[in-house]
Amino acid sequence: IAARYDDYSDFGDTFNPQISARYQVMDDLVVRASWGTGFRAPTLVDINQLSAIGFNDVKDYVACYNDGLDLLGGAECDIERNVEVDTSGNKELTPEESTTWNIGFAYNLTDDAYIKADYWNIEIEDLITEFDQDDVMWHSARLLAQGGSATVSDAFPGTGFERDAQGRLIAVNSTKVNLGDSKRRGLDIELGWKTASAYGDFSAVVNWAHTCLLYTSDAA
């Protein structure tokens, strides 16, 4: 049993426990399992990056939605403008948090050969992701299409856009945000062999791994 506590001056604290177990079923067979939580803190750049202004081509998905395009149904938006894009750090970021568990075994097939297998699962919440200018406009249109009352700046603090008096897009604020969750699982298998001979010692190891991305979803 283990635990770790971290306290950061720029975003807060986090507590992460871990439990692992190992059972010797017989001389040649061990069964093992573990469970724990973890985190990845936002970097100082993610949080404190100063405003950087440039000009980029941006698709105005909100204008396309207002023109009646079914963006959620796969319709393509062809309204694009070159506008001011302000990119900066986001002081509202929280750490990515994960929960992991695995179960497996190690078995000596003979004195010279073994097999190991582990099945694992990782779930990550509040993924820290670059939220660029097109993401800002796309999620603004998505919220409108879904009939929500929240704006993109409500859902993703630090983002937003501006229009002039004629309704033309003139500026977009983009940043990094905590965007959605992710879940992965997989299976790792290892086969090993060794032998001694008059010509020296020989060994070989074969690893096979399969990873499956179950989903990655937006939080808002």
Legacy VTK file of the C-alpha trace (Angstrom):
# vtk DataFile Version 3.0
C-alpha trace
ASCII
DATASET POLYDATA
POINTS 220 float
0.000 0.000 0.000
1.374 3.417 -0.946
0.167 6.985 -1.328
1.497 10.275 -2.639
0.425 13.816 -1.812
1.481 16.838 -3.874
0.735 20.510 -3.221
1.299 22.976 -6.086
1.179 26.735 -5.603
-0.267 27.343 -9.072
-3.219 24.929 -9.248
-3.800 23.106 -5.964
-3.106 19.737 -4.381
-3.660 16.095 -5.255
-3.649 12.796 -3.332
-3.005 9.491 -5.094
-3.121 6.052 -3.423
-1.913 2.733 -4.821
-2.574 -0.864 -3.789
-0.785 -3.899 -5.178
-0.887 -7.592 -4.320
1.159 -10.660 -5.199
0.131 -14.250 -4.491
2.471 -17.234 -4.866
0.032 -19.917 -5.993
2.816 -22.503 -6.336
6.581 -22.514 -6.783
6.325 -21.773 -10.503
3.212 -19.555 -10.585
2.676 -16.038 -9.285
-0.550 -14.041 -9.657
-0.378 -10.254 -9.266
-2.703 -7.270 -9.385
-2.628 -3.538 -8.698
-4.900 -0.482 -8.577
-4.015 3.160 -8.230
-4.652 6.748 -9.211
-2.303 9.285 -10.749
-2.123 12.738 -12.257
-0.267 14.909 -14.771
0.089 18.512 -13.713
-0.262 21.335 -16.245
3.102 22.886 -17.046
4.063 26.438 -16.160
3.768 27.299 -19.859
0.259 25.797 -20.009
-0.815 28.021 -17.125
1.257 31.183 -17.425
2.045 31.638 -21.137
1.736 35.320 -22.038
-0.682 36.431 -24.721
0.644 35.858 -28.256
-1.313 37.423 -31.126
-1.162 36.301 -34.741
-3.441 36.071 -37.777
-4.820 32.746 -38.978
-7.481 31.413 -41.323
-10.438 30.331 -39.199
-13.578 28.456 -40.249
-16.638 30.280 -38.954
-18.702 27.270 -37.925
-21.155 29.490 -36.067
-21.958 31.399 -39.264
-22.373 28.097 -41.102
-24.752 26.880 -38.399
-26.739 30.127 -38.611
-26.981 29.557 -42.384
-28.746 26.272 -41.668
-25.946 23.746 -42.166
-26.253 20.532 -40.155
-22.705 20.461 -38.812
-23.440 17.616 -36.379
-24.777 15.644 -39.330
-21.506 15.980 -41.202
-22.137 19.075 -43.338
-18.962 20.925 -44.393
-18.418 24.568 -43.498
-16.870 26.739 -46.235
-17.015 30.146 -44.523
-13.454 31.091 -43.638
-11.852 34.364 -42.540
-8.336 35.464 -41.682
-8.670 36.922 -38.185
-6.677 37.856 -35.125
-5.975 34.847 -32.904
-4.912 35.435 -29.304
-3.257 32.394 -27.704
-2.335 32.405 -24.027
-1.953 30.248 -20.943
-4.961 29.139 -18.948
-4.903 29.657 -15.174
-8.117 27.631 -14.866
-6.422 24.363 -15.872
-6.640 21.417 -13.502
-4.421 18.307 -13.629
-5.241 15.269 -15.681
-6.354 12.510 -13.305
-6.068 8.804 -14.010
-7.227 5.513 -12.554
-5.329 2.370 -13.498
-5.584 -1.298 -12.667
-4.023 -4.481 -13.926
-4.062 -8.197 -13.248
-1.625 -10.797 -14.493
0.587 -13.768 -13.810
4.115 -15.110 -14.272
4.620 -18.834 -14.850
7.787 -20.879 -15.240
7.021 -23.357 -18.011
10.347 -25.114 -17.367
13.555 -24.217 -15.604
14.632 -22.432 -18.795
11.390 -20.929 -20.107
8.687 -18.661 -18.718
5.566 -16.750 -19.711
4.191 -13.494 -18.300
0.823 -11.931 -19.099
-0.825 -8.737 -17.850
-4.235 -7.238 -18.627
-4.425 -3.497 -17.881
-6.915 -0.638 -17.941
-6.282 3.135 -17.873
-8.946 5.833 -17.530
-7.926 9.502 -17.801
-10.162 12.439 -16.898
-9.763 16.150 -17.736
-7.315 15.662 -20.607
-5.150 18.751 -21.140
-5.526 19.579 -24.831
-4.607 22.414 -27.169
-7.869 24.222 -27.971
-7.075 26.056 -31.208
-9.127 28.645 -33.110
-11.074 26.096 -35.173
-11.930 24.144 -32.010
-13.309 27.336 -30.438
-15.620 27.976 -33.389
-16.629 24.316 -33.804
-17.604 23.870 -30.156
-19.451 27.199 -30.209
-21.555 25.898 -33.091
-21.985 22.527 -31.383
-23.359 24.126 -28.221
-25.813 26.151 -30.320
-26.904 23.053 -32.269
-27.459 21.126 -29.035
-29.625 23.900 -27.658
-27.478 24.518 -24.599
-27.495 27.833 -22.790
-23.727 27.739 -22.138
-21.358 29.599 -24.428
-17.947 28.280 -25.410
-16.332 30.553 -22.795
-18.622 29.038 -20.129
-17.759 25.497 -21.152
-14.058 26.165 -21.758
-12.818 29.162 -19.709
-10.268 31.302 -21.495
-11.735 30.786 -24.965
-14.148 32.884 -27.031
-14.548 34.970 -30.175
-15.560 38.480 -31.261
-17.548 39.944 -34.155
-17.708 43.470 -35.526
-20.839 45.590 -35.894
-21.625 43.882 -39.230
-21.431 40.440 -37.609
-18.125 39.459 -39.229
-15.723 37.337 -37.210
-12.719 39.479 -36.225
-10.940 37.719 -33.324
-10.662 34.370 -31.531
-9.173 33.571 -28.127
-7.652 30.093 -27.880
-5.801 28.291 -25.108
-5.258 24.867 -23.567
-8.249 23.368 -21.773
-9.294 20.295 -19.837
-11.130 18.507 -22.624
-12.888 15.219 -22.026
-11.939 11.742 -20.918
-10.086 8.773 -22.373
-10.169 5.041 -21.661
-7.652 2.455 -22.845
-7.080 -1.199 -22.088
-4.671 -3.788 -23.334
-2.893 -7.099 -22.952
0.878 -7.632 -22.698
2.428 -11.092 -23.092
6.096 -12.004 -22.753
7.791 -15.330 -23.504
11.365 -15.906 -22.386
13.898 -18.665 -22.843
17.518 -19.271 -21.847
20.016 -22.069 -22.148
23.651 -22.748 -21.386
25.971 -24.603 -23.743
29.625 -25.274 -24.381
29.558 -22.279 -26.755
28.118 -19.823 -24.248
24.806 -18.776 -22.726
21.913 -17.962 -25.025
18.575 -16.308 -24.314
15.617 -14.909 -26.209
12.585 -12.827 -25.273
9.442 -12.277 -27.348
6.956 -9.524 -26.413
3.437 -9.104 -27.779
1.215 -6.158 -26.841
-2.306 -5.200 -27.865
-3.808 -1.797 -26.983
-7.433 -0.771 -27.502
-8.681 2.833 -27.327
-12.224 2.438 -26.032
-13.206 6.107 -26.242
-12.100 9.701 -26.039
-14.935 12.110 -25.328
-15.463 15.847 -24.868
-16.290 16.888 -21.333
-18.677 19.693 -22.303
LINES 1 221
220 0 1 2 3 4 5 6 7 8 9 10 11 12 13 14 15 16 17 18 19 20 21 22 23 24 25 26 27 28 29 30 31 32 33 34 35 36 37 38 39 40 41 42 43 44 45 46 47 48 49 50 51 52 53 54 55 56 57 58 59 60 61 62 63 64 65 66 67 68 69 70 71 72 73 74 75 76 77 78 79 80 81 82 83 84 85 86 87 88 89 90 91 92 93 94 95 96 97 98 99 100 101 102 103 104 105 106 107 108 109 110 111 112 113 114 115 116 117 118 119 120 121 122 123 124 125 126 127 128 129 130 131 132 133 134 135 136 137 138 139 140 141 142 143 144 145 146 147 148 149 150 151 152 153 154 155 156 157 158 159 160 161 162 163 164 165 166 167 168 169 170 171 172 173 174 175 176 177 178 179 180 181 182 183 184 185 186 187 188 189 190 191 192 193 194 195 196 197 198 199 200 201 202 203 204 205 206 207 208 209 210 211 212 213 214 215 216 217 218 219
